[in-house]
Amino acid sequence: MVSGAFPSYTQGMLQPDLAHLARDLTRIHDAVITGASPPVQPRALVRRSWDRMLRLGLDPDGANARIVADGAELETRRRTSRLRLVVDEMRSVLLRAPDAAPFILVVTDADGVILWRDGAASARRQADELGFVEGAHWSEAKVGTNAIGTALAEEAPVQLFSAEHFEASQHPWYCSAVPVHDPHDGTLLGVVDISGPAMTLHPAVQSLVTTAVRLAEARLMIAQQEALNTLRDRMSAMLAGTSGPALVVDDAGWVAYQQGVRSRDRIEVPAADRSILIPGAGLCLPEKITGGWLLRPTGDRRASVTLRTKQDPPVLNIHSGTEPLVVPLTPRRAQILAAVTSAGAAGISAPDLSQRLYGDGDHVVTVRAEVSRLRRSVGALLATRPYRWADGVSARVD
């Protein structure tokens, strides 16, 4: 019944003998944990996770201490989680017939902290005994291999059955978890999980969770667009008749409205005590408003940057008007900016930058990811397609 691949219930095929499968998985688990040779190797995903748990020194007998956030911390996490916008819809999708479905729905944040839990009363009572409660930390490092923690570690959907869990106390359970990402920038927001008694596992559970997550991500995209539209309408009316450049963004830096300045769709996340350089507007001082930030220029519209590669760590000095900015850089990011500077106004493509940094053109995905992270630090100073300094920016390497 058991093989190196996961059992056929994940494929929507005929449901296996779950009791037989649980016994086989227990033998594999016990052999691996004790250092013996298992009858069959566990799935690669499970083995990777077990190896992490053994290196961490976690107790497979389930004596690992549960960490539960207090009420104030839990409420703060809920309030700041974007998943609060969709949790009710996920409840309606996944818990339409709670009496007929002996499972619980769990929604966590990106740290693995359980923010919301709902579902069948019998399953909730069993979960209470396990410490599977709201506010509990269910990362791998805290409670061992489990679908929530392993989905966060792997950033991939995970379904675990019975003794695939590291802790023996979790063996009576199955769990199916799918990460939720921000549909605009791919940020990991948390995990949606369905868990229940192992012998009640249905072949459609994983597909059900996946569908709910896709619907949640679509709803998050709609909600953000609606919020940006509201912010734009309100601030465009407020700024009507005023002169000078102005930029209105939400709390995550997404642009809702721009006046007299052309910006990309997103800037770095504003902070009240830090100026942001916007090409065409110069250094702008963020002003907190309801639902976001208003940015207006404080000085010169042009900027000069100096890349200092001999400092440890390297830094980028940004000058615009009278207020300089200093941005610390990793050596790799300093290399990227040096290549961009040497390319001049023509810029440099991702394949050419890969060749410059790695000696071949096979690292384009890595280059794009690194530049994306770099732009979070230097903002719209760095233009793309090809990579180059934005208009109005003069640059040199010192």
KEKOL-108114 format. One record per residue (C-alpha): residue number from 1; z, y negated, x. Coordinates in pm, whole numbers, plus 50000, padded with zeros to 5 digits. Each point is the difference from the previous one (the first is absolute). Layout:
+-----+-------+-------+-------+
! num !     w !     v !     u !
+-----+-------+-------+-------+
! NUM !     Z !     Y !     X !
...
+-----+-------+-------+-------+
END
This chain:
+-----+-------+-------+-------+
! num !     w !     v !     u !
+-----+-------+-------+-------+
!   1 ! 50000 ! 50000 ! 50000 !
!   2 ! 50093 ! 49756 ! 50278 !
!   3 ! 49752 ! 49889 ! 50263 !
!   4 ! 49962 ! 49715 ! 50242 !
!   5 ! 49835 ! 49800 ! 49723 !
!   6 ! 50197 ! 49864 ! 49705 !
!   7 ! 50006 ! 50227 ! 49691 !
!   8 ! 49723 ! 49970 ! 49748 !
!   9 ! 50200 ! 49800 ! 49745 !
!  10 ! 49912 ! 49683 ! 50188 !
!  11 ! 49636 ! 50073 ! 49934 !
!  12 ! 50041 ! 50028 ! 49621 !
!  13 ! 49929 ! 50372 ! 50015 !
!  14 ! 50192 ! 50289 ! 49846 !
!  15 ! 50377 ! 49945 ! 50037 !
!  16 ! 50154 ! 50247 ! 50248 !
!  17 ! 50314 ! 50209 ! 49956 !
!  18 ! 50243 ! 49718 ! 50079 !
!  19 ! 50301 ! 50227 ! 50049 !
!  20 ! 49807 ! 50214 ! 50251 !
!  21 ! 49874 ! 49690 ! 50174 !
!  22 ! 50352 ! 49855 ! 50023 !
!  23 ! 50129 ! 50319 ! 50162 !
!  24 ! 49717 ! 49999 ! 50255 !
!  25 ! 50058 ! 49635 ! 50085 !
!  26 ! 50373 ! 50063 ! 50046 !
!  27 ! 49926 ! 50270 ! 50257 !
!  28 ! 49766 ! 49763 ! 50186 !
!  29 ! 50256 ! 49716 ! 49985 !
!  30 ! 50288 ! 50213 ! 50125 !
!  31 ! 49796 ! 50141 ! 50287 !
!  32 ! 49878 ! 49661 ! 50122 !
!  33 ! 50342 ! 49835 ! 49969 !
!  34 ! 50170 ! 50277 ! 50197 !
!  35 ! 49731 ! 50011 ! 50268 !
!  36 ! 49866 ! 50342 ! 49897 !
!  37 ! 49634 ! 50087 ! 49948 !
!  38 ! 49904 ! 49934 ! 49636 !
!  39 ! 49793 ! 50258 ! 49808 !
!  40 ! 49743 ! 49724 ! 49941 !
!  41 ! 49987 ! 49649 ! 50143 !
!  42 ! 50090 ! 49720 ! 49758 !
!  43 ! 49739 ! 49749 ! 49901 !
!  44 ! 49916 ! 49755 ! 50278 !
!  45 ! 50146 ! 49706 ! 49806 !
!  46 ! 50323 ! 50190 ! 49937 !
!  47 ! 50027 ! 50115 ! 50359 !
!  48 ! 49951 ! 49646 ! 50130 !
!  49 ! 50278 ! 49878 ! 49776 !
!  50 ! 50238 ! 50286 ! 50089 !
!  51 ! 49940 ! 49930 ! 50368 !
!  52 ! 50098 ! 49636 ! 49941 !
!  53 ! 50317 ! 50111 ! 49819 !
!  54 ! 50099 ! 50240 ! 50278 !
!  55 ! 49952 ! 49728 ! 50260 !
!  56 ! 50219 ! 49769 ! 49792 !
!  57 ! 50269 ! 50268 ! 49978 !
!  58 ! 50018 ! 50006 ! 49621 !
!  59 ! 50198 ! 50277 ! 49831 !
!  60 ! 49773 ! 50246 ! 49812 !
!  61 ! 50302 ! 50122 ! 49799 !
!  62 ! 50006 ! 49669 ! 49816 !
!  63 ! 50309 ! 49837 ! 50147 !
!  64 ! 49814 ! 49679 ! 50085 !
!  65 ! 50189 ! 49697 ! 49871 !
!  66 ! 49838 ! 49815 ! 49711 !
!  67 ! 49963 ! 49625 ! 50039 !
!  68 ! 50000 ! 49807 ! 49671 !
!  69 ! 49940 ! 49626 ! 49979 !
!  70 ! 50258 ! 49801 ! 49804 !
!  71 ! 49908 ! 49831 ! 49675 !
!  72 ! 49924 ! 49662 ! 50155 !
!  73 ! 49768 ! 50144 ! 50262 !
!  74 ! 49823 ! 50216 ! 49742 !
!  75 ! 49937 ! 49702 ! 49774 !
!  76 ! 49866 ! 49797 ! 50294 !
!  77 ! 49762 ! 50281 ! 50093 !
!  78 ! 49883 ! 50029 ! 49639 !
!  79 ! 49950 ! 49627 ! 49964 !
!  80 ! 49793 ! 49970 ! 50317 !
!  81 ! 49791 ! 50313 ! 49937 !
!  82 ! 49656 ! 49947 ! 49850 !
!  83 ! 50040 ! 50341 ! 49838 !
!  84 ! 50228 ! 49833 ! 49745 !
!  85 ! 49677 ! 49875 ! 49838 !
!  86 ! 49875 ! 50351 ! 49926 !
!  87 ! 50304 ! 50226 ! 49973 !
!  88 ! 50009 ! 49980 ! 49619 !
!  89 ! 49633 ! 50093 ! 49976 !
!  90 ! 50055 ! 50297 ! 50229 !
!  91 ! 50287 ! 50112 ! 49780 !
!  92 ! 49773 ! 49987 ! 49697 !
!  93 ! 49728 ! 50201 ! 50177 !
!  94 ! 50222 ! 50266 ! 50156 !
!  95 ! 50282 ! 50033 ! 49748 !
!  96 ! 49819 ! 50011 ! 49668 !
!  97 ! 50168 ! 50327 ! 49906 !
!  98 ! 50323 ! 50013 ! 50199 !
!  99 ! 50156 ! 50274 ! 49786 !
! 100 ! 49709 ! 50231 ! 50074 !
! 101 ! 49984 ! 49919 ! 50371 !
! 102 ! 50313 ! 50095 ! 50202 !
! 103 ! 49934 ! 49760 ! 50286 !
! 104 ! 50099 ! 49655 ! 50120 !
! 105 ! 49790 ! 49704 ! 50103 !
! 106 ! 50118 ! 49820 ! 50314 !
! 107 ! 49865 ! 49676 ! 50147 !
! 108 ! 50109 ! 49895 ! 50349 !
! 109 ! 49932 ! 49708 ! 50230 !
! 110 ! 49835 ! 50032 ! 50341 !
! 111 ! 50337 ! 50088 ! 50156 !
! 112 ! 50038 ! 50300 ! 49772 !
! 113 ! 50279 ! 49842 ! 49796 !
! 114 ! 49991 ! 50116 ! 49637 !
! 115 ! 49952 ! 49690 ! 49785 !
! 116 ! 49947 ! 50162 ! 49661 !
! 117 ! 50058 ! 50349 ! 49862 !
! 118 ! 49929 ! 50132 ! 49651 !
! 119 ! 49911 ! 50322 ! 49822 !
! 120 ! 50150 ! 50311 ! 49846 !
! 121 ! 50380 ! 49989 ! 49963 !
! 122 ! 50042 ! 50353 ! 50138 !
! 123 ! 49800 ! 49919 ! 50314 !
! 124 ! 50192 ! 49673 ! 50047 !
! 125 ! 50330 ! 50188 ! 49992 !
! 126 ! 49880 ! 50243 ! 50267 !
! 127 ! 49866 ! 49708 ! 50206 !
! 128 ! 50341 ! 49830 ! 49981 !
! 129 ! 50157 ! 50303 ! 50168 !
! 130 ! 49742 ! 49977 ! 50277 !
! 131 ! 50057 ! 49629 ! 50063 !
! 132 ! 49651 ! 49932 ! 49867 !
! 133 ! 50111 ! 49680 ! 49826 !
! 134 ! 49902 ! 49635 ! 49974 !
! 135 ! 50083 ! 49816 ! 50321 !
! 136 ! 49992 ! 50315 ! 50215 !
! 137 ! 49802 ! 50002 ! 50325 !
! 138 ! 49752 ! 50289 ! 49992 !
! 139 ! 49815 ! 49951 ! 50325 !
! 140 ! 49951 ! 50306 ! 50219 !
! 141 ! 50254 ! 49873 ! 50251 !
! 142 ! 50270 ! 49993 ! 49733 !
! 143 ! 49944 ! 50315 ! 49789 !
! 144 ! 49743 ! 50205 ! 50187 !
! 145 ! 49655 ! 50115 ! 49893 !
! 146 ! 49938 ! 49890 ! 49641 !
! 147 ! 49690 ! 49876 ! 49823 !
! 148 ! 50113 ! 49636 ! 49993 !
! 149 ! 50104 ! 49976 ! 50364 !
! 150 ! 49712 ! 50211 ! 50126 !
! 151 ! 49746 ! 49799 ! 49797 !
! 152 ! 50137 ! 49687 ! 50167 !
! 153 ! 49987 ! 50159 ! 50345 !
! 154 ! 49647 ! 50131 ! 49953 !
! 155 ! 49879 ! 49714 ! 49773 !
! 156 ! 49832 ! 50265 ! 49788 !
! 157 ! 50063 ! 50189 ! 49675 !
! 158 ! 50244 ! 50289 ! 50046 !
! 159 ! 50101 ! 50289 ! 49775 !
! 160 ! 50285 ! 50226 ! 50108 !
! 161 ! 50127 ! 50313 ! 49833 !
! 162 ! 50336 ! 50169 ! 50039 !
! 163 ! 50077 ! 50097 ! 50362 !
! 164 ! 49738 ! 49765 ! 50140 !
! 165 ! 50283 ! 49747 ! 49975 !
! 166 ! 50210 ! 49988 ! 50317 !
! 167 ! 50338 ! 49994 ! 49827 !
! 168 ! 50099 ! 50324 ! 49825 !
! 169 ! 50159 ! 49794 ! 49720 !
! 170 ! 49653 ! 49873 ! 49905 !
! 171 ! 49841 ! 50349 ! 49983 !
! 172 ! 50048 ! 50028 ! 49621 !
! 173 ! 49762 ! 49704 ! 49959 !
! 174 ! 49635 ! 49912 ! 50019 !
! 175 ! 49891 ! 49641 ! 50065 !
! 176 ! 49662 ! 49826 ! 49991 !
! 177 ! 49977 ! 49655 ! 50156 !
! 178 ! 49715 ! 49752 ! 50047 !
! 179 ! 50027 ! 49673 ! 50200 !
! 180 ! 49921 ! 49674 ! 49822 !
! 181 ! 49815 ! 49731 ! 50195 !
! 182 ! 49935 ! 49636 ! 49930 !
! 183 ! 49638 ! 50004 ! 49878 !
! 184 ! 49922 ! 49671 ! 50177 !
! 185 ! 50116 ! 50065 ! 50355 !
! 186 ! 50101 ! 50367 ! 50013 !
! 187 ! 50370 ! 49931 ! 50059 !
! 188 ! 50216 ! 50302 ! 49920 !
! 189 ! 50215 ! 49904 ! 49701 !
! 190 ! 50181 ! 50326 ! 49937 !
! 191 ! 49962 ! 50345 ! 49848 !
! 192 ! 49971 ! 50145 ! 49651 !
! 193 ! 50148 ! 50348 ! 49969 !
! 194 ! 50040 ! 50267 ! 49734 !
! 195 ! 50267 ! 50261 ! 50068 !
! 196 ! 50137 ! 50287 ! 49799 !
! 197 ! 50133 ! 50356 ! 50010 !
! 198 ! 49777 ! 50204 ! 50230 !
! 199 ! 49925 ! 50272 ! 49744 !
! 200 ! 49863 ! 49741 ! 49753 !
! 201 ! 49725 ! 49868 ! 50230 !
! 202 ! 49674 ! 49946 ! 49812 !
! 203 ! 49659 ! 49999 ! 50176 !
! 204 ! 49918 ! 49652 ! 49863 !
! 205 ! 50307 ! 49819 ! 50135 !
! 206 ! 49841 ! 49867 ! 50319 !
! 207 ! 49692 ! 49877 ! 49815 !
! 208 ! 50224 ! 49830 ! 49745 !
! 209 ! 50191 ! 49808 ! 50268 !
! 210 ! 49678 ! 49904 ! 50180 !
! 211 ! 49852 ! 49865 ! 49677 !
! 212 ! 50312 ! 49797 ! 49926 !
! 213 ! 49994 ! 49846 ! 50349 !
! 214 ! 49632 ! 49906 ! 49970 !
! 215 ! 50071 ! 49833 ! 49665 !
! 216 ! 50299 ! 49818 ! 50154 !
! 217 ! 49791 ! 49869 ! 50289 !
! 218 ! 49732 ! 49879 ! 49759 !
! 219 ! 50265 ! 49825 ! 49789 !
! 220 ! 50147 ! 49835 ! 50311 !
! 221 ! 49659 ! 49858 ! 50086 !
! 222 ! 49965 ! 49855 ! 49650 !
! 223 ! 50354 ! 49859 ! 50005 !
! 224 ! 49943 ! 49824 ! 50332 !
! 225 ! 49674 ! 49847 ! 49881 !
! 226 ! 50168 ! 49876 ! 49683 !
! 227 ! 50281 ! 49844 ! 50204 !
! 228 ! 49750 ! 49831 ! 50235 !
! 229 ! 49805 ! 49864 ! 49702 !
! 230 ! 50319 ! 49857 ! 49849 !
! 231 ! 50099 ! 49841 ! 50330 !
! 232 ! 49650 ! 49857 ! 50049 !
! 233 ! 49984 ! 49847 ! 49651 !
! 234 ! 50344 ! 49841 ! 50032 !
! 235 ! 49951 ! 49858 ! 50350 !
! 236 ! 49643 ! 49881 ! 49948 !
! 237 ! 50123 ! 49789 ! 49709 !
! 238 ! 50293 ! 49871 ! 50209 !
! 239 ! 49778 ! 49911 ! 50298 !
! 240 ! 49724 ! 49842 ! 49791 !
! 241 ! 49938 ! 49644 ! 50117 !
! 242 ! 50174 ! 50050 ! 50334 !
! 243 ! 49810 ! 49964 ! 50325 !
! 244 ! 50009 ! 50203 ! 50316 !
! 245 ! 49984 ! 50372 ! 50070 !
! 246 ! 50238 ! 50233 ! 49820 !
! 247 ! 50039 ! 50374 ! 49982 !
! 248 ! 50201 ! 50196 ! 49743 !
! 249 ! 50096 ! 50360 ! 50072 !
! 250 ! 50231 ! 50257 ! 49842 !
! 251 ! 50309 ! 50135 ! 50174 !
! 252 ! 49792 ! 50259 ! 50187 !
! 253 ! 49752 ! 49740 ! 50131 !
! 254 ! 49712 ! 50075 ! 49757 !
! 255 ! 49802 ! 49682 ! 49926 !
! 256 ! 50015 ! 49880 ! 49639 !
! 257 ! 49849 ! 49652 ! 50040 !
! 258 ! 49846 ! 49788 ! 50274 !
! 259 ! 49907 ! 49635 ! 50004 !
! 260 ! 49804 ! 49839 ! 50280 !
! 261 ! 50035 ! 50305 ! 50223 !
! 262 ! 49820 ! 50333 ! 50022 !
! 263 ! 50235 ! 50286 ! 50073 !
! 264 ! 49968 ! 50375 ! 49999 !
! 265 ! 50156 ! 50202 ! 49717 !
! 266 ! 50335 ! 50036 ! 50172 !
! 267 ! 50205 ! 49817 ! 50260 !
! 268 ! 50316 ! 50104 ! 50180 !
! 269 ! 50310 ! 50016 ! 49782 !
! 270 ! 50141 ! 49643 ! 49990 !
! 271 ! 50355 ! 49909 ! 50095 !
! 272 ! 50171 ! 49669 ! 49929 !
! 273 ! 50080 ! 49928 ! 50363 !
! 274 ! 49668 ! 50094 ! 50161 !
! 275 ! 49672 ! 49809 ! 50000 !
! 276 ! 49678 ! 50195 ! 49948 !
! 277 ! 49669 ! 49899 ! 50152 !
! 278 ! 49714 ! 50000 ! 49746 !
! 279 ! 49655 ! 49931 ! 50152 !
! 280 ! 49863 ! 49682 ! 49846 !
! 281 ! 50347 ! 49881 ! 49904 !
! 282 ! 50194 ! 50036 ! 50323 !
! 283 ! 50371 ! 50080 ! 50005 !
! 284 ! 50138 ! 50024 ! 49648 !
! 285 ! 50364 ! 50001 ! 49901 !
! 286 ! 50073 ! 50249 ! 49717 !
! 287 ! 50180 ! 49861 ! 49697 !
! 288 ! 50162 ! 50255 ! 49765 !
! 289 ! 49883 ! 49986 ! 49641 !
! 290 ! 50054 ! 50231 ! 49704 !
! 291 ! 49799 ! 50314 ! 50065 !
! 292 ! 49883 ! 49909 ! 50350 !
! 293 ! 49945 ! 49725 ! 50254 !
! 294 ! 49818 ! 49668 ! 50028 !
! 295 ! 49861 ! 49919 ! 50346 !
! 296 ! 49881 ! 49653 ! 50101 !
! 297 ! 49902 ! 49873 ! 50346 !
! 298 ! 50249 ! 49830 ! 50228 !
! 299 ! 49763 ! 49875 ! 50270 !
! 300 ! 49672 ! 50057 ! 50186 !
! 301 ! 49737 ! 50219 ! 49837 !
! 302 ! 49879 ! 50140 ! 50330 !
! 303 ! 50185 ! 50253 ! 50212 !
! 304 ! 50000 ! 50112 ! 50361 !
! 305 ! 50137 ! 50332 ! 50118 !
! 306 ! 50095 ! 50113 ! 50347 !
! 307 ! 50037 ! 50370 ! 50075 !
! 308 ! 50258 ! 50051 ! 50274 !
! 309 ! 49949 ! 50355 ! 50125 !
! 310 ! 50216 ! 49984 ! 50312 !
! 311 ! 50323 ! 49947 ! 49807 !
! 312 ! 50213 ! 50298 ! 49902 !
! 313 ! 49940 ! 50044 ! 49716 !
! 314 ! 49669 ! 49816 ! 49967 !
! 315 ! 50001 ! 49711 ! 49753 !
! 316 ! 49753 ! 49789 ! 49806 !
! 317 ! 50075 ! 49627 ! 50000 !
! 318 ! 49860 ! 49822 ! 49694 !
! 319 ! 49971 ! 49621 ! 49991 !
! 320 ! 49904 ! 49794 ! 49698 !
! 321 ! 50136 ! 49649 ! 49963 !
! 322 ! 50343 ! 49963 ! 50152 !
! 323 ! 50164 ! 50332 ! 49908 !
! 324 ! 49918 ! 50294 ! 50234 !
! 325 ! 50037 ! 50366 ! 49905 !
! 326 ! 50065 ! 50289 ! 50238 !
! 327 ! 49895 ! 50349 ! 49888 !
! 328 ! 50124 ! 50296 ! 50210 !
! 329 ! 49734 ! 50267 ! 50063 !
! 330 ! 49991 ! 50363 ! 50108 !
! 331 ! 49782 ! 50072 ! 50306 !
! 332 ! 49739 ! 50163 ! 49773 !
! 333 ! 49981 ! 49697 ! 49772 !
! 334 ! 49973 ! 49773 ! 50300 !
! 335 ! 49702 ! 50213 ! 50116 !
! 336 ! 49838 ! 49959 ! 49660 !
! 337 ! 50040 ! 49624 ! 49998 !
! 338 ! 49873 ! 49977 ! 50357 !
! 339 ! 49687 ! 50193 ! 49897 !
! 340 ! 49953 ! 49777 ! 49695 !
! 341 ! 50039 ! 49688 ! 50212 !
! 342 ! 49751 ! 50117 ! 50261 !
! 343 ! 49748 ! 50081 ! 49724 !
! 344 ! 49990 ! 49634 ! 49897 !
! 345 ! 49853 ! 49877 ! 49673 !
! 346 ! 49774 ! 50306 ! 49967 !
! 347 ! 50307 ! 50220 ! 49962 !
! 348 ! 50034 ! 50372 ! 50071 !
! 349 ! 49940 ! 50295 ! 49767 !
! 350 ! 50246 ! 50283 ! 49941 !
! 351 ! 49785 ! 50253 ! 50195 !
! 352 ! 49964 ! 49759 ! 50292 !
! 353 ! 50372 ! 49930 ! 49995 !
! 354 ! 50064 ! 50376 ! 50001 !
! 355 ! 49774 ! 50030 ! 50305 !
! 356 ! 50182 ! 49713 ! 50170 !
! 357 ! 50348 ! 50142 ! 49935 !
! 358 ! 49946 ! 50376 ! 50022 !
! 359 ! 49678 ! 50045 ! 50193 !
! 360 ! 49814 ! 50146 ! 49699 !
! 361 ! 49905 ! 49916 ! 49643 !
! 362 ! 50203 ! 50279 ! 49840 !
! 363 ! 50313 ! 49798 ! 49921 !
! 364 ! 49861 ! 49765 ! 49734 !
! 365 ! 50259 ! 50099 ! 49738 !
! 366 ! 50282 ! 49941 ! 50249 !
! 367 ! 49854 ! 49664 ! 50100 !
! 368 ! 49970 ! 49883 ! 49639 !
! 369 ! 50356 ! 50103 ! 49923 !
! 370 ! 50134 ! 49821 ! 50307 !
! 371 ! 49808 ! 49681 ! 49923 !
! 372 ! 50124 ! 50014 ! 49640 !
! 373 ! 50359 ! 50013 ! 50124 !
! 374 ! 49928 ! 49724 ! 50252 !
! 375 ! 49871 ! 49770 ! 49727 !
! 376 ! 50336 ! 50026 ! 49826 !
! 377 ! 50143 ! 49817 ! 50302 !
! 378 ! 49728 ! 49744 ! 50068 !
! 379 ! 49871 ! 49963 ! 49646 !
! 380 ! 49659 ! 49852 ! 49930 !
! 381 ! 49964 ! 49877 ! 50357 !
! 382 ! 49820 ! 50329 ! 50064 !
! 383 ! 49682 ! 50050 ! 49798 !
! 384 ! 49825 ! 50332 ! 49939 !
! 385 ! 49651 ! 50151 ! 49982 !
! 386 ! 49967 ! 49951 ! 50291 !
! 387 ! 50344 ! 49935 ! 50149 !
! 388 ! 50013 ! 49641 ! 50125 !
! 389 ! 50216 ! 49691 ! 50000 !
! 390 ! 49964 ! 49811 ! 49671 !
! 391 ! 49810 ! 49673 ! 49971 !
! 392 ! 50201 ! 49709 ! 50134 !
! 393 ! 50194 ! 50214 ! 50248 !
! 394 ! 49951 ! 49953 ! 50373 !
! 395 ! 50136 ! 50280 ! 50214 !
! 396 ! 50057 ! 50077 ! 50366 !
! 397 ! 50169 ! 50268 ! 50207 !
! 398 ! 50257 ! 49878 ! 50250 !
+-----+-------+-------+-------+
END
